[in-house]
């Protein structure tokens, strides 16, 4: 059992992380120890490092996404998991992936296909599972129009999931090119809000102000799925158009989800990873950084708004 690890550690809101050795706790029942091969960088990582909204203690190790080899298992965990390569999304409140080793819950990791590189796998859990949660909020209605705002990593995956299920996908984006839209099976790209309504669902990743302005474009019994922020008060009067409001927060499952929910999410996540390997889901190759350049990877993610991974090999 590894007793300590090299880990990047929080040193106050807005400060660069510091690299130092850190003791690893003994594995509890249901836990595993993973040697990280690749570490995913997500906007939530640098946002929390910048603002510290949940008051991390000094020395906390951030990082929600990673991929690595299982080195050891705690009581109640199948020993056959040792040696497996897994990908994971971890709780923001626990020591995370920005380290050589991370302690995880065994029932919250996804086994990755052999042909999928740890680098790509580490870049996927947060955006892929968030997109899947958003997709799963509404019933599949073939031919129905949906509108997506913003085209980050989450919505690029979400657009493909919706298109593959038979929806007509429209996107409101200033940056998406027609060539990119074609690759993602997007039917229409708007630079400004569409003038015609009739949308079955609105998937918003720009924030509640944008979402409120677009709610009138929904048809009766339509849906708002808020991926960034939420609309606190319904736009329409009660019992008029009966719009349904949904909010997405993948991290909430760490605090409120039960084992059955995690089992379903892991199963769905493993199937989605297979879809990536098969080419059914198109993903971008992330930019790679060395482990000792993790702070540079955070800056890159923040400024370039692109996926980055840190390799620990």
Secondary structure, 3 states (H helix, E strand, C coil): CCCEEEEEECCCCCCCCEEEEEECCCCCCCEEEEEEEEEEECHHHHHHHHHCCCCCCCCCCCCCEEEEEEEEECCCCCHHHCCCEEEEECCCCCCCCCECEEEEEHHHEEECCCCCCHHHHHCCHHHHHHHHHHHCCCCCCCCCEEEEECCCHHHHHHHHHHHHCCCEEEEECCCCCHHHHHHCCCCEEECCCCCCCCEEEEEECCCHHHHHHHHHHEEEEEEEEECCCCCCCCCCCCCCCCCEEEECCCCHHHHHCCHHHHHHHHHHHHHHHHHHHHCCCCCCCCEEEEHHHHHHHHHHHHHHCCCEEEECC
